[in-house]
């Protein structure tokens, strides 16, 4: 991936030469020369990408040398910029005294860049004679091979396997904890099968509680218990200091109160995990169960002498899975059936192999492409071991566009089993410089495009990544952090520092330890340490290259020093302060790269010092106080797509100082949340008559605790782009709702904690509704039976909405009689509630 590294250098040089000319002074000439040489090197690598050098030792050596040279150039430039910025911030007298030293630094930079220039030229000239080997032709740069859509649970050959395991779970002994291990080699689909069973609607009627826990190689007993406890109790902060026995008893107490419980343990490596899981079922007369997946037959037999051994796919099943993954719900063209069956047979009945090979074939209808895969790819499969499974992944990886390859490899910085939020992954890709600008598309849209490509090719998986002293990205587990910092590390080469934890409460480090992080990585661009209790320091204020900051701490304000982070793109700030708002003292409107601002309490934004000039790049403001939504603020933030407003809504909705009318400044707004923070309201709130015109572009709207009258909901029906609508915590009050108008584009309707008793609606009101969610609507007598006439309705979920369950079943049965599928989820399950009583 030497080309991506060079791309990033070119981007940095362009930004440096256009935006920081005053800082670089007389070194500009040498930097101009470096830019030209880097662009030439980039062109050379672009040409080389048309051929395969992966088997060439000479090419591998070249890639290593390019990485070293480019990183050396980056380090030299980044260090100089920090020094130049510090020089610029001194007062006039300080700059005069510092001038000779600064001049020497400029000259040293020029000399170092000249040396790097010469080295790059030598690398390029000495490696043009590399021999090329032609490989399968790749899609054009930026081109994604779009495939047909697939159901999330679209698997082949697992129905019979799932039914066998479900039968054992349901029909086993009722006076003891029965453990059903699913065992098999990597790639056979153990987790896929477990997920299929976990999501099976039959189990929701058999088990009161179903808990999923990822274990992995390094998981400790306390972590397992905390993950189980989190299912029963949303906030587990008061249990973080409990020992394992106390945690086991606490979980046992919750289990005892309900009906049967199923715990699913995914990826178990050690016997002791099974013993720990058994402890939570101290009293068992209800037939509790544990299902686990493992690749180790010894561990499986320790749990149960008769584990469920996952079988290989039959030849027909392999071909069926290949067709499903390549063509979705379509059929395989006749001319590809023979070669397709040949390829499927060579996959040896391993689902992972079939899926990855299918990813390489998707979108290719030329028989020659399939023959080439059969001839040049499948012949290398060999024995099906864990290493060979990784080779299958690499084969599909090799056919990715180069930009997408870098994004895929980046996933390796996350710990195994760690859930990677899509939005976070996309913003980290951008902060790392992996997403290059393209005309008529935002960086986020390009990143989503790449993510879709990885999904289409079945390549979105977690990869383990080895790190060494020269790695640019460093991820440290909290348990090892103090030991690491005790060495007083200095790592100028590190550009990204991460510390992840599954615990809710931030980990306390001493002020000195936090400062050591700031000093250790003076040139870092990404700082993701939400798991630590963070403090600001002088050294932190000098981290001018930061593009992505995610921190937690007892912050009462965002200090003015944040205005110095001129490269900042994403800021995520979680504060534990008891203050109702977070005051932003930094001049954020001067941060021309800032795209996303997230705070866990409402932020009070400063007014722009000027209304002229370039508008802000901000796309996300979550969340802000209503009083910050003044006309000049929103005019400056006119590119915002996601906006969350939380606070006292009365004045805002009443158009005080413009209030809600100022939203008309946001011409790109797609997601809007309005959260009223007042528990007791003396004054009735109203939606403005012009609401639909003010937010006409909104696709997703969430209202919380606004307590509007249900008669005002019709105003929302005029939003022609509205696809997702969520009413939470008494967004509307009253016991009756009968929409007079239709929600023409609405696909998802969510109603939570409502006083609603009677609701009338039909296909006229919700013509394209796909999903209905009702949570804690315990007064609602029925869901409208006419919902059965909506062709698009695929899913209904009722949580703690027991009165409406029978009507929901009638709707489901009515759709079933018309040969239309409707997934109905009910919690708690009726039969288990009766057992618990």
Helices and strands as residue ranges (DSSP letters): H 2-19, H 21-24, G 25-27, H 28-48, H 57-89, H 92-125, H 159-171, E 178-183, H 190-198, H 201-206, E 209-214, H 221-232, G 237-239, H 244-257, E 261-266, H 271-279, E 289-294, H 297-303, E 308-309, H 315-327, H 334-346, H 351-361, H 367-372, I 373-377, G 378-380, H 386-397, H 402-410, G 411-413, H 422-431, H 443-456, E 473-475, H 478-485, E 496-498, H 511-520, E 526-533, G 540-542, E 548-553, E 557-558, G 560-564, E 570-575, E 581-584, G 588-590, E 596-604, E 620-624, G 626-628, H 631-636, E 642-647, H 649-653, G 656-665, E 671-676, H 691-694, E 700-704, E 708-709, G 710-718, E 724-728, E 732-733, E 736-738, E 748-752, E 758-760, E 771-775, G 785-789, E 795-799, G 802-804, H 805-817, E 823-827, H 830-836
